[in-house]
């Protein structure tokens, strides 16, 4: 579960998700999932973390 991986509680995760949606970086693509609004953002983040 993502909350365990990030070591935060579910309410903190919900707030971060809401903040990212408000900033226009992600959107709720379907129930329980989000997607980036910027093309190749996932690739960029993965490269940055490596």
N, C-alpha and C positions, 0 to 999 in steps of 0.2 A: 504494500500500500504506500502511496506517495507520502502520507503524513509520517510514516515510520522512516522512510528513506530520507526525508528532509528534517526529521526530528522536530516536528512542530505539531500542534494540535489542529483539529479539523476547522475550528473557527478562525485560526490564523491563516490557514490555507485558503479558506473561503474569502477572507479579506484581501489576500494577495491576488487571488483570481479576479475579484471584483475590480481591484485597482488596475490590473493589466487590461481588462475589458474597457474600463473608462478611458484609459490612455490610448486605446485603439490598437494595441499590440496583438491581442488575441480576440477570438470570438467563440461563442458556444456553438460548435458545429453540430452537435447532437447531444442528447442526454448523457451526462457523465464524461463528455469529451470536449476538448477545446482545440482550436487550430490557430496558427499564426496568420496574421493579416499580411505580413511582409514575405514575399517569395524568398525561399532559401534561408529563412531565419533559423530554422532548426539546424541546418548545416553549419551556418555561421557560429551558432552557440556551441555546437559539438567541436568545431575546430578551435574555438577560443578556449574551451575547457581542456583540450589535449595538451 
